[in-house]
C-alpha cells in the first residue's frame, strides 16, 4: 500500500482511525498493567520466601484463626519458625501467605493484587501492624519497586504506537 492509500482522507475515516487507535492503545496498556500485576505478585512471594531478617523464634503450637475470629490450636511445629524483624517482609512459615496471593481484574486497566481466603486479614496485620505486631511491609514496597518498570513499559509502548501511527 502506498503512503497516499494509507492516509486518512475524510472526517469519517479519521474518526474510524482514531477509534481503532484508541482501542488498540488501551488494550496494550491493559496488557502492561496485567504483566506488572503478575510481576508484583512474584516480587511479594519472593520477598516472603527470602528470609531477609531474623526476629523472634517460635517453637509453640501453630494457632489458626477461624473466619468468626476464634483461635484454634493446631499441631506442634516440626521445626521452629523465625519471624522477620519489624520493617522487613514477613518470613515464610507454612508458605500459605505467599501462596494465597491473586491478581484480579475488576475492570479494564485495573488490577488488584491481594491475599485471599484464610490469610486475607493476616496479610493486612503484617503489612500495617497491629497493637501487638509491628509492621512487616511487603505489598507497598513491591508496588513501589514496580512503578518505574510500569512507567518505562508504558512510555515505550506509547512511543511505538505514535511512531507506527505516523508511518
C-alpha positions, -999 to 999 in steps of 0.1 A, spaced: 0 0 0 14 34 -9 16 62 16 -13 81 -1 -35 50 1 -30 46 39 -36 82 46 -68 94 63 -89 113 37 -120 125 54 -137 131 88 -153 96 88 -120 79 81 -103 100 107 -129 91 133 -127 53 125 -89 55 126 -89 73 160 -113 48 175 -92 19 163 -60 36 175 -76 43 209 -89 8 214 -56 -8 204 -37 15 227 -60 9 256 -57 -29 251 -19 -26 250 -18 -6 282 -42 -30 299 -19 -59 290 11 -40 305 -10 -34 337 -17 -72 339 20 -80 333 31 -56 360 5 -70 384 20 -105 379 54 -90 385 43 -75 418 27 -108 429 60 -126 421 80 -100 440 58 -103 471 61 -141 470 99 -140 466 102 -114 494 83 -136 518 104 -167 510 137 -147 511 141 -146 549 160 -113 548 159 -107 586 156 -126 619 132 -117 647 116 -139 674 118 -177 672 85 -196 678 85 -232 688 50 -235 702 19 -249 687 6 -233 655 -25 -213 660 -51 -206 633 -79 -181 633 -113 -191 621 -135 -168 600 -155 -160 631 -123 -148 649 -118 -177 672 -83 -190 676 -78 -228 672 -48 -248 684 -32 -267 657 -3 -292 655 30 -288 671 56 -272 649 80 -297 632 107 -270 634 109 -236 649 98 -206 629 119 -175 628 98 -144 624 111 -114 604 123 -83 622 99 -53 621 102 -33 590 112 -63 569 89 -86 548 74 -115 568 94 -147 568 76 -177 554 65 -204 579 40 -226 561 40 -209 527 3 -201 529 8 -163 530 29 -163 498 7 -189 480 -26 -171 487 -20 -141 465 -41 -133 435 -41 -108 407 -77 -98 399 -91 -77 371 -121 -58 384 -123 -35 354 -104 -25 323 -69 -11 331 -71 -20 368 -55 -49 387 -60 -57 423 -32 -77 439 -44 -92 472 -43 -121 495 -75 -142 498 -90 -169 519 -78 -175 554 -47 -153 551 -65 -121 540 -67 -105 575 -33 -118 585 -16 -102 555 -31 -69 564 -20 -72 600 16 -79 589 16 -51 563 2 -24 586 9 -38 620 -15 -41 650 -12 -32 687 9 -63 692 26 -67 658 49 -41 643 46 -37 605 63 -62 582 56 -44 549 58 -64 516 29 -52 494 36 -15 492 74 -19 488 67 -43 459 43 -19 443 69 9 447 96 -12 430 72 -19 401 62 18 394 93 27 374 90 -6 354 54 2 346 62 38 337 90 27 313 69 -1 297 40 23 292 62 51 278 80 27 254 47 12 242 31 47 236 61 60 218 60 29 195 23 33 189 27 70 180 57 63 157 37 35 140 8 58 135 29 84 119 41 59 93 
